[in-house]
Amino acid sequence: MNTKMLKHLVDLADGKVDCINVGAFFNRFPKSAATLGDLRILKQLGYISLLAADDDIEEIGVNKKALDYFK
């Protein structure tokens, strides 16, 4: 699990259960197979929610489990 990525997602959500600015996320973690793989893992573990359309990520939601991880 990529904890640096998870921390950045939580920071972008301002420590709240919320959707983040996808553009700001991909500025820090450029879209690549590795980044998309890490996002899928975080989703499978229940830390984030993803909304994809046309094979592209439209929304990334930070779940409460992600916030609790850094408490």
N, CA, C and O atoms as a CHARMM CRD file, in Angstrom:
* protein
*
  284
    1    1 MET  N      0.84800  -1.17700   0.00000 PROA 1      0.00000
    2    1 MET  CA     0.00000   0.00000   0.00000 PROA 1      0.00000
    3    1 MET  C      0.89100   1.23600   0.00000 PROA 1      0.00000
    4    1 MET  O      1.88000   1.30800   0.73000 PROA 1      0.00000
    5    2 ASN  N      0.52800   2.19000  -0.81800 PROA 2      0.00000
    6    2 ASN  CA     1.29600   3.42400  -0.94600 PROA 2      0.00000
    7    2 ASN  C      0.77600   4.44100   0.08300 PROA 2      0.00000
    8    2 ASN  O     -0.20200   5.14200  -0.17200 PROA 2      0.00000
    9    3 THR  N      1.44000   4.51300   1.24500 PROA 3      0.00000
   10    3 THR  CA     0.97600   5.40800   2.31500 PROA 3      0.00000
   11    3 THR  C      1.21600   6.87400   1.98000 PROA 3      0.00000
   12    3 THR  O      0.47000   7.73700   2.44500 PROA 3      0.00000
   13    4 LYS  N      2.23800   7.17500   1.18600 PROA 4      0.00000
   14    4 LYS  CA     2.47000   8.56900   0.77400 PROA 4      0.00000
   15    4 LYS  C      1.31200   9.05600  -0.09500 PROA 4      0.00000
   16    4 LYS  O      0.85700  10.19100   0.04200 PROA 4      0.00000
   17    5 MET  N      0.84700   8.20100  -0.97400 PROA 5      0.00000
   18    5 MET  CA    -0.28000   8.54200  -1.82800 PROA 5      0.00000
   19    5 MET  C     -1.54000   8.72100  -0.97800 PROA 5      0.00000
   20    5 MET  O     -2.29700   9.67200  -1.17600 PROA 5      0.00000
   21    6 LEU  N     -1.75700   7.81900  -0.04800 PROA 6      0.00000
   22    6 LEU  CA    -2.93000   7.91200   0.81700 PROA 6      0.00000
   23    6 LEU  C     -2.90200   9.19400   1.63500 PROA 6      0.00000
   24    6 LEU  O     -3.93200   9.85300   1.77700 PROA 6      0.00000
   25    7 LYS  N     -1.75100   9.55800   2.17100 PROA 7      0.00000
   26    7 LYS  CA    -1.61700  10.79100   2.94800 PROA 7      0.00000
   27    7 LYS  C     -1.92600  12.00600   2.07500 PROA 7      0.00000
   28    7 LYS  O     -2.60600  12.93100   2.51800 PROA 7      0.00000
   29    8 HSD  N     -1.43600  12.00500   0.85500 PROA 8      0.00000
   30    8 HSD  CA    -1.70600  13.12200  -0.05800 PROA 8      0.00000
   31    8 HSD  C     -3.20800  13.22500  -0.35300 PROA 8      0.00000
   32    8 HSD  O     -3.75100  14.32800  -0.41200 PROA 8      0.00000
   33    9 LEU  N     -3.86700  12.10500  -0.53400 PROA 9      0.00000
   34    9 LEU  CA    -5.30600  12.11100  -0.76900 PROA 9      0.00000
   35    9 LEU  C     -6.05300  12.69300   0.42800 PROA 9      0.00000
   36    9 LEU  O     -6.97200  13.49400   0.25900 PROA 9      0.00000
   37   10 VAL  N     -5.66100  12.29100   1.63200 PROA 10     0.00000
   38   10 VAL  CA    -6.29100  12.81000   2.85100 PROA 10     0.00000
   39   10 VAL  C     -6.04900  14.31300   2.96200 PROA 10     0.00000
   40   10 VAL  O     -6.95000  15.06600   3.33200 PROA 10     0.00000
   41   11 ASP  N     -4.84300  14.74100   2.64500 PROA 11     0.00000
   42   11 ASP  CA    -4.53100  16.17700   2.68600 PROA 11     0.00000
   43   11 ASP  C     -5.37900  16.95700   1.67600 PROA 11     0.00000
   44   11 ASP  O     -5.88300  18.03500   1.99200 PROA 11     0.00000
   45   12 LEU  N     -5.53600  16.42100   0.47900 PROA 12     0.00000
   46   12 LEU  CA    -6.35500  17.08900  -0.53400 PROA 12     0.00000
   47   12 LEU  C     -7.82100  17.17500  -0.11500 PROA 12     0.00000
   48   12 LEU  O     -8.53400  18.09100  -0.52500 PROA 12     0.00000
   49   13 ALA  N     -8.26500  16.22600   0.69600 PROA 13     0.00000
   50   13 ALA  CA    -9.65000  16.22800   1.18300 PROA 13     0.00000
   51   13 ALA  C     -9.79900  17.07100   2.44800 PROA 13     0.00000
   52   13 ALA  O    -10.87800  17.11600   3.03800 PROA 13     0.00000
   53   14 ASP  N     -8.73000  17.73300   2.86400 PROA 14     0.00000
   54   14 ASP  CA    -8.73700  18.56000   4.07600 PROA 14     0.00000
   55   14 ASP  C     -9.17300  17.77200   5.30300 PROA 14     0.00000
   56   14 ASP  O     -9.84300  18.31000   6.18500 PROA 14     0.00000
   57   15 GLY  N     -8.79200  16.49400   5.36000 PROA 15     0.00000
   58   15 GLY  CA    -9.09800  15.67300   6.52100 PROA 15     0.00000
   59   15 GLY  C    -10.56900  15.34900   6.68500 PROA 15     0.00000
   60   15 GLY  O    -11.01700  15.04800   7.79100 PROA 15     0.00000
   61   16 LYS  N    -11.33400  15.40600   5.59200 PROA 16     0.00000
   62   16 LYS  CA   -12.77200  15.11900   5.63900 PROA 16     0.00000
   63   16 LYS  C    -13.10000  14.00900   4.65200 PROA 16     0.00000
   64   16 LYS  O    -12.35900  13.77100   3.69800 PROA 16     0.00000
   65   17 VAL  N    -14.21300  13.33700   4.89200 PROA 17     0.00000
   66   17 VAL  CA   -14.72100  12.38600   3.91300 PROA 17     0.00000
   67   17 VAL  C    -15.28000  13.23300   2.77400 PROA 17     0.00000
   68   17 VAL  O    -16.31800  13.87800   2.91900 PROA 17     0.00000
   69   18 ASP  N    -14.58500  13.22300   1.64800 PROA 18     0.00000
   70   18 ASP  CA   -14.95000  14.11800   0.55200 PROA 18     0.00000
   71   18 ASP  C    -14.26400  13.66700  -0.73100 PROA 18     0.00000
   72   18 ASP  O    -13.35200  12.84100  -0.70000 PROA 18     0.00000
   73   19 CYS  N    -14.70400  14.20700  -1.84700 PROA 19     0.00000
   74   19 CYS  CA   -14.02000  14.00600  -3.12500 PROA 19     0.00000
   75   19 CYS  C    -12.89600  15.03100  -3.22800 PROA 19     0.00000
   76   19 CYS  O    -12.99200  16.13100  -2.68400 PROA 19     0.00000
   77   20 ILE  N    -11.84800  14.66200  -3.92100 PROA 20     0.00000
   78   20 ILE  CA   -10.68700  15.54800  -4.03500 PROA 20     0.00000
   79   20 ILE  C    -10.57600  16.08300  -5.46000 PROA 20     0.00000
   80   20 ILE  O    -11.25400  15.61700  -6.37600 PROA 20     0.00000
   81   21 ASN  N     -9.71000  17.06400  -5.61700 PROA 21     0.00000
   82   21 ASN  CA    -9.40500  17.62300  -6.92700 PROA 21     0.00000
   83   21 ASN  C     -8.49400  16.62800  -7.65900 PROA 21     0.00000
   84   21 ASN  O     -7.31600  16.49400  -7.32800 PROA 21     0.00000
   85   22 VAL  N     -9.04500  15.94700  -8.63900 PROA 22     0.00000
   86   22 VAL  CA    -8.30100  14.90400  -9.35300 PROA 22     0.00000
   87   22 VAL  C     -7.08100  15.48700 -10.06800 PROA 22     0.00000
   88   22 VAL  O     -6.02700  14.85400 -10.11700 PROA 22     0.00000
   89   23 GLY  N     -7.22500  16.69000 -10.62200 PROA 23     0.00000
   90   23 GLY  CA    -6.10000  17.33500 -11.30700 PROA 23     0.00000
   91   23 GLY  C     -4.94100  17.59400 -10.37300 PROA 23     0.00000
   92   23 GLY  O     -3.78600  17.36800 -10.73400 PROA 23     0.00000
   93   24 ALA  N     -5.24000  18.06900  -9.16600 PROA 24     0.00000
   94   24 ALA  CA    -4.18600  18.32000  -8.17500 PROA 24     0.00000
   95   24 ALA  C     -3.50900  17.01300  -7.76800 PROA 24     0.00000
   96   24 ALA  O     -2.29700  16.97100  -7.55500 PROA 24     0.00000
   97   25 PHE  N     -4.29800  15.95600  -7.66400 PROA 25     0.00000
   98   25 PHE  CA    -3.71000  14.65100  -7.32200 PROA 25     0.00000
   99   25 PHE  C     -2.73500  14.19800  -8.40400 PROA 25     0.00000
  100   25 PHE  O     -1.61500  13.78700  -8.10100 PROA 25     0.00000
  101   26 PHE  N     -3.15900  14.27200  -9.66300 PROA 26     0.00000
  102   26 PHE  CA    -2.30300  13.79900 -10.75200 PROA 26     0.00000
  103   26 PHE  C     -1.11700  14.74100 -11.01500 PROA 26     0.00000
  104   26 PHE  O     -0.16000  14.34100 -11.67900 PROA 26     0.00000
  105   27 ASN  N     -1.16000  15.96500 -10.51500 PROA 27     0.00000
  106   27 ASN  CA     0.03000  16.81500 -10.57500 PROA 27     0.00000
  107   27 ASN  C      1.13400  16.25700  -9.69400 PROA 27     0.00000
  108   27 ASN  O      2.31300  16.34500 -10.03700 PROA 27     0.00000
  109   28 ARG  N      0.75700  15.68800  -8.56900 PROA 28     0.00000
  110   28 ARG  CA     1.74200  15.12800  -7.63200 PROA 28     0.00000
  111   28 ARG  C      2.11600  13.70100  -7.99400 PROA 28     0.00000
  112   28 ARG  O      3.27900  13.30800  -7.89400 PROA 28     0.00000
  113   29 PHE  N      1.12100  12.92800  -8.41700 PROA 29     0.00000
  114   29 PHE  CA     1.33700  11.52900  -8.81600 PROA 29     0.00000
  115   29 PHE  C      0.87900  11.39200 -10.27100 PROA 29     0.00000
  116   29 PHE  O     -0.28200  11.07300 -10.52600 PROA 29     0.00000
  117   30 PRO  N      1.78600  11.63000 -11.22300 PROA 30     0.00000
  118   30 PRO  CA     1.40000  11.57200 -12.64300 PROA 30     0.00000
  119   30 PRO  C      0.73200  10.24400 -13.00700 PROA 30     0.00000
  120   30 PRO  O      1.08600   9.17800 -12.50400 PROA 30     0.00000
  121   31 LYS  N     -0.23900  10.35900 -13.89300 PROA 31     0.00000
  122   31 LYS  CA    -1.00600   9.18600 -14.30400 PROA 31     0.00000
  123   31 LYS  C     -0.08600   8.19700 -15.01400 PROA 31     0.00000
  124   31 LYS  O      0.51700   8.50500 -16.04200 PROA 31     0.00000
  125   32 SER  N      0.00200   7.02700 -14.44800 PROA 32     0.00000
  126   32 SER  CA     0.81600   5.94500 -15.00900 PROA 32     0.00000
  127   32 SER  C      0.20600   4.62200 -14.56600 PROA 32     0.00000
  128   32 SER  O     -0.70900   4.59400 -13.74400 PROA 32     0.00000
  129   33 ALA  N      0.71100   3.54500 -15.10700 PROA 33     0.00000
  130   33 ALA  CA     0.21700   2.22300 -14.70600 PROA 33     0.00000
  131   33 ALA  C      0.44500   1.99800 -13.20900 PROA 33     0.00000
  132   33 ALA  O     -0.40400   1.42300 -12.52900 PROA 33     0.00000
  133   34 ALA  N      1.58900   2.45100 -12.70100 PROA 34     0.00000
  134   34 ALA  CA     1.90100   2.26900 -11.27200 PROA 34     0.00000
  135   34 ALA  C      0.93100   3.07500 -10.39800 PROA 34     0.00000
  136   34 ALA  O      0.42500   2.56500  -9.39900 PROA 34     0.00000
  137   35 THR  N      0.67500   4.33000 -10.77400 PROA 35     0.00000
  138   35 THR  CA    -0.24400   5.17800 -10.00600 PROA 35     0.00000
  139   35 THR  C     -1.65000   4.57900 -10.01500 PROA 35     0.00000
  140   35 THR  O     -2.29700   4.49300  -8.97100 PROA 35     0.00000
  141   36 LEU  N     -2.11800   4.17000 -11.18100 PROA 36     0.00000
  142   36 LEU  CA    -3.45300   3.58800 -11.28100 PROA 36     0.00000
  143   36 LEU  C     -3.53800   2.28300 -10.49600 PROA 36     0.00000
  144   36 LEU  O     -4.57300   1.98300  -9.90000 PROA 36     0.00000
  145   37 GLY  N     -2.46600   1.51200 -10.49400 PROA 37     0.00000
  146   37 GLY  CA    -2.42400   0.27700  -9.70200 PROA 37     0.00000
  147   37 GLY  C     -2.50800   0.56700  -8.20600 PROA 37     0.00000
  148   37 GLY  O     -3.21900  -0.11800  -7.47200 PROA 37     0.00000
  149   38 ASP  N     -1.77500   1.59100  -7.75900 PROA 38     0.00000
  150   38 ASP  CA    -1.82500   1.97200  -6.34200 PROA 38     0.00000
  151   38 ASP  C     -3.22400   2.45400  -5.96200 PROA 38     0.00000
  152   38 ASP  O     -3.70900   2.14100  -4.87500 PROA 38     0.00000
  153   39 LEU  N     -3.87200   3.20800  -6.84000 PROA 39     0.00000
  154   39 LEU  CA    -5.24200   3.66200  -6.57200 PROA 39     0.00000
  155   39 LEU  C     -6.19700   2.47600  -6.46800 PROA 39     0.00000
  156   39 LEU  O     -7.07300   2.45800  -5.60300 PROA 39     0.00000
  157   40 ARG  N     -6.03300   1.49700  -7.33400 PROA 40     0.00000
  158   40 ARG  CA    -6.89700   0.30800  -7.28500 PROA 40     0.00000
  159   40 ARG  C     -6.71400  -0.44000  -5.96600 PROA 40     0.00000
  160   40 ARG  O     -7.68400  -0.91700  -5.37700 PROA 40     0.00000
  161   41 ILE  N     -5.48300  -0.53800  -5.51300 PROA 41     0.00000
  162   41 ILE  CA    -5.21600  -1.20900  -4.23100 PROA 41     0.00000
  163   41 ILE  C     -5.88600  -0.45800  -3.09200 PROA 41     0.00000
  164   41 ILE  O     -6.52100  -1.07500  -2.23700 PROA 41     0.00000
  165   42 LEU  N     -5.75400   0.87400  -3.06700 PROA 42     0.00000
  166   42 LEU  CA    -6.39100   1.67700  -2.01700 PROA 42     0.00000
  167   42 LEU  C     -7.90900   1.51000  -2.06300 PROA 42     0.00000
  168   42 LEU  O     -8.56500   1.48400  -1.02100 PROA 42     0.00000
  169   43 LYS  N     -8.45800   1.39800  -3.25500 PROA 43     0.00000
  170   43 LYS  CA    -9.90100   1.17800  -3.38800 PROA 43     0.00000
  171   43 LYS  C    -10.28200  -0.19900  -2.84500 PROA 43     0.00000
  172   43 LYS  O    -11.25300  -0.32300  -2.09800 PROA 43     0.00000
  173   44 GLN  N     -9.53000  -1.22400  -3.21000 PROA 44     0.00000
  174   44 GLN  CA    -9.82200  -2.58100  -2.75700 PROA 44     0.00000
  175   44 GLN  C     -9.74600  -2.69400  -1.23600 PROA 44     0.00000
  176   44 GLN  O    -10.48700  -3.46700  -0.62800 PROA 44     0.00000
  177   45 LEU  N     -8.84600  -1.92000  -0.62400 PROA 45     0.00000
  178   45 LEU  CA    -8.69800  -1.93900   0.82800 PROA 45     0.00000
  179   45 LEU  C     -9.74800  -1.07800   1.53700 PROA 45     0.00000
  180   45 LEU  O     -9.84600  -1.09900   2.76400 PROA 45     0.00000
  181   46 GLY  N    -10.53100  -0.32100   0.76200 PROA 46     0.00000
  182   46 GLY  CA   -11.61000   0.47400   1.32700 PROA 46     0.00000
  183   46 GLY  C    -11.23200   1.87100   1.77900 PROA 46     0.00000
  184   46 GLY  O    -12.02200   2.53100   2.45500 PROA 46     0.00000
  185   47 TYR  N    -10.02800   2.34400   1.41700 PROA 47     0.00000
  186   47 TYR  CA    -9.58900   3.67600   1.81000 PROA 47     0.00000
  187   47 TYR  C    -10.16400   4.77500   0.92800 PROA 47     0.00000
  188   47 TYR  O    -10.37200   5.89900   1.38500 PROA 47     0.00000
  189   48 ILE  N    -10.42100   4.45200  -0.33000 PROA 48     0.00000
  190   48 ILE  CA   -10.94000   5.45300  -1.26800 PROA 48     0.00000
  191   48 ILE  C    -12.04400   4.84300  -2.11800 PROA 48     0.00000
  192   48 ILE  O    -12.21600   3.62400  -2.16400 PROA 48     0.00000
  193   49 SER  N    -12.78000   5.70500  -2.78200 PROA 49     0.00000
  194   49 SER  CA   -13.76600   5.30100  -3.78000 PROA 49     0.00000
  195   49 SER  C    -13.35500   5.95000  -5.09600 PROA 49     0.00000
  196   49 SER  O    -12.86400   7.07900  -5.11900 PROA 49     0.00000
  197   50 LEU  N    -13.56000   5.23200  -6.17300 PROA 50     0.00000
  198   50 LEU  CA   -13.20900   5.75100  -7.49200 PROA 50     0.00000
  199   50 LEU  C    -14.42800   5.75400  -8.39600 PROA 50     0.00000
  200   50 LEU  O    -15.22600   4.81600  -8.38600 PROA 50     0.00000
  201   51 LEU  N    -14.56300   6.81400  -9.17500 PROA 51     0.00000
  202   51 LEU  CA   -15.58100   6.87700 -10.21200 PROA 51     0.00000
  203   51 LEU  C    -14.83600   7.02400 -11.52600 PROA 51     0.00000
  204   51 LEU  O    -14.15700   8.02200 -11.76700 PROA 51     0.00000
  205   52 ALA  N    -14.97300   6.01600 -12.36500 PROA 52     0.00000
  206   52 ALA  CA   -14.28000   6.02700 -13.65200 PROA 52     0.00000
  207   52 ALA  C    -15.30500   6.06700 -14.77900 PROA 52     0.00000
  208   52 ALA  O    -16.37800   5.47100 -14.68900 PROA 52     0.00000
  209   53 ALA  N    -14.95200   6.78000 -15.83600 PROA 53     0.00000
  210   53 ALA  CA   -15.77900   6.84500 -17.03200 PROA 53     0.00000
  211   53 ALA  C    -14.85300   6.84500 -18.23900 PROA 53     0.00000
  212   53 ALA  O    -13.83100   7.53000 -18.25500 PROA 53     0.00000
  213   54 ASP  N    -15.22400   6.07200 -19.23800 PROA 54     0.00000
  214   54 ASP  CA   -14.40400   5.97800 -20.44500 PROA 54     0.00000
  215   54 ASP  C    -12.95000   5.65200 -20.11900 PROA 54     0.00000
  216   54 ASP  O    -12.03100   6.23200 -20.69800 PROA 54     0.00000
  217   55 ASP  N    -12.74700   4.71200 -19.18200 PROA 55     0.00000
  218   55 ASP  CA   -11.40200   4.27600 -18.77300 PROA 55     0.00000
  219   55 ASP  C    -10.54600   5.40900 -18.23100 PROA 55     0.00000
  220   55 ASP  O     -9.32100   5.36700 -18.34100 PROA 55     0.00000
  221   56 ASP  N    -11.17700   6.41800 -17.64900 PROA 56     0.00000
  222   56 ASP  CA   -10.45300   7.52900 -17.03900 PROA 56     0.00000
  223   56 ASP  C    -11.07700   7.80900 -15.68300 PROA 56     0.00000
  224   56 ASP  O    -12.29200   7.69200 -15.52200 PROA 56     0.00000
  225   57 ILE  N    -10.26500   8.17400 -14.71500 PROA 57     0.00000
  226   57 ILE  CA   -10.75400   8.45800 -13.37300 PROA 57     0.00000
  227   57 ILE  C    -11.34500   9.86100 -13.34300 PROA 57     0.00000
  228   57 ILE  O    -10.66000  10.84600 -13.61700 PROA 57     0.00000
  229   58 GLU  N    -12.62000   9.93300 -13.01000 PROA 58     0.00000
  230   58 GLU  CA   -13.33700  11.20300 -12.95400 PROA 58     0.00000
  231   58 GLU  C    -13.35500  11.77100 -11.52900 PROA 58     0.00000
  232   58 GLU  O    -13.23800  12.98200 -11.33800 PROA 58     0.00000
  233   59 GLU  N    -13.50100  10.89900 -10.54400 PROA 59     0.00000
  234   59 GLU  CA   -13.60500  11.33300  -9.14700 PROA 59     0.00000
  235   59 GLU  C    -12.84500  10.36400  -8.25300 PROA 59     0.00000
  236   59 GLU  O    -12.81100   9.15800  -8.49900 PROA 59     0.00000
  237   60 ILE  N    -12.24200  10.91400  -7.22000 PROA 60     0.00000
  238   60 ILE  CA   -11.62000  10.11300  -6.17100 PROA 60     0.00000
  239   60 ILE  C    -12.21400  10.59600  -4.85900 PROA 60     0.00000
  240   60 ILE  O    -12.10600  11.77100  -4.50800 PROA 60     0.00000
  241   61 GLY  N    -12.83400   9.68500  -4.14600 PROA 61     0.00000
  242   61 GLY  CA   -13.42100  10.01500  -2.85100 PROA 61     0.00000
  243   61 GLY  C    -12.59300   9.41800  -1.73200 PROA 61     0.00000
  244   61 GLY  O    -12.17300   8.26400  -1.80900 PROA 61     0.00000
  245   62 VAL  N    -12.36200  10.19400  -0.70400 PROA 62     0.00000
  246   62 VAL  CA   -11.61000   9.72800   0.46500 PROA 62     0.00000
  247   62 VAL  C    -12.61400   9.22900   1.49800 PROA 62     0.00000
  248   62 VAL  O    -13.52000   9.96300   1.89200 PROA 62     0.00000
  249   63 ASN  N    -12.45600   7.99700   1.93000 PROA 63     0.00000
  250   63 ASN  CA   -13.36000   7.38400   2.89400 PROA 63     0.00000
  251   63 ASN  C    -12.86200   7.58400   4.32600 PROA 63     0.00000
  252   63 ASN  O    -11.70200   7.93000   4.54900 PROA 63     0.00000
  253   64 LYS  N    -13.75300   7.36200   5.28800 PROA 64     0.00000
  254   64 LYS  CA   -13.42200   7.52500   6.70600 PROA 64     0.00000
  255   64 LYS  C    -12.25600   6.62200   7.11400 PROA 64     0.00000
  256   64 LYS  O    -11.44400   7.00800   7.95400 PROA 64     0.00000
  257   65 LYS  N    -12.16600   5.45500   6.54300 PROA 65     0.00000
  258   65 LYS  CA   -11.07900   4.52500   6.86300 PROA 65     0.00000
  259   65 LYS  C     -9.71900   5.17100   6.59600 PROA 65     0.00000
  260   65 LYS  O     -8.76700   4.94200   7.34200 PROA 65     0.00000
  261   66 ALA  N     -9.62600   5.97100   5.54500 PROA 66     0.00000
  262   66 ALA  CA    -8.36900   6.67100   5.23100 PROA 66     0.00000
  263   66 ALA  C     -8.04900   7.71100   6.29300 PROA 66     0.00000
  264   66 ALA  O     -6.89700   7.85400   6.70100 PROA 66     0.00000
  265   67 LEU  N     -9.06500   8.43400   6.74000 PROA 67     0.00000
  266   67 LEU  CA    -8.84500   9.44500   7.78300 PROA 67     0.00000
  267   67 LEU  C     -8.39900   8.77500   9.07500 PROA 67     0.00000
  268   67 LEU  O     -7.49300   9.26700   9.74900 PROA 67     0.00000
  269   68 ASP  N     -9.02700   7.66000   9.42500 PROA 68     0.00000
  270   68 ASP  CA    -8.69200   6.94500  10.65500 PROA 68     0.00000
  271   68 ASP  C     -7.28500   6.36800  10.60700 PROA 68     0.00000
  272   68 ASP  O     -6.65400   6.20700  11.65200 PROA 68     0.00000
  273   69 TYR  N     -6.78600   6.05600   9.43500 PROA 69     0.00000
  274   69 TYR  CA    -5.44200   5.48300   9.30200 PROA 69     0.00000
  275   69 TYR  C     -4.36800   6.42700   9.85300 PROA 69     0.00000
  276   69 TYR  O     -3.35000   5.97900  10.38100 PROA 69     0.00000
  277   70 PHE  N     -4.60100   7.72800   9.72600 PROA 70     0.00000
  278   70 PHE  CA    -3.58500   8.71100  10.14100 PROA 70     0.00000
  279   70 PHE  C     -3.87300   9.32700  11.50700 PROA 70     0.00000
  280   70 PHE  O     -3.23900  10.31600  11.87300 PROA 70     0.00000
  281   71 LYS  N     -4.79300   8.78100  12.25400 PROA 71     0.00000
  282   71 LYS  CA    -5.06300   9.29400  13.60900 PROA 71     0.00000
  283   71 LYS  C     -4.06300   8.76200  14.59500 PROA 71     0.00000
  284   71 LYS  O     -4.13400   9.08600  15.78000 PROA 71     0.00000
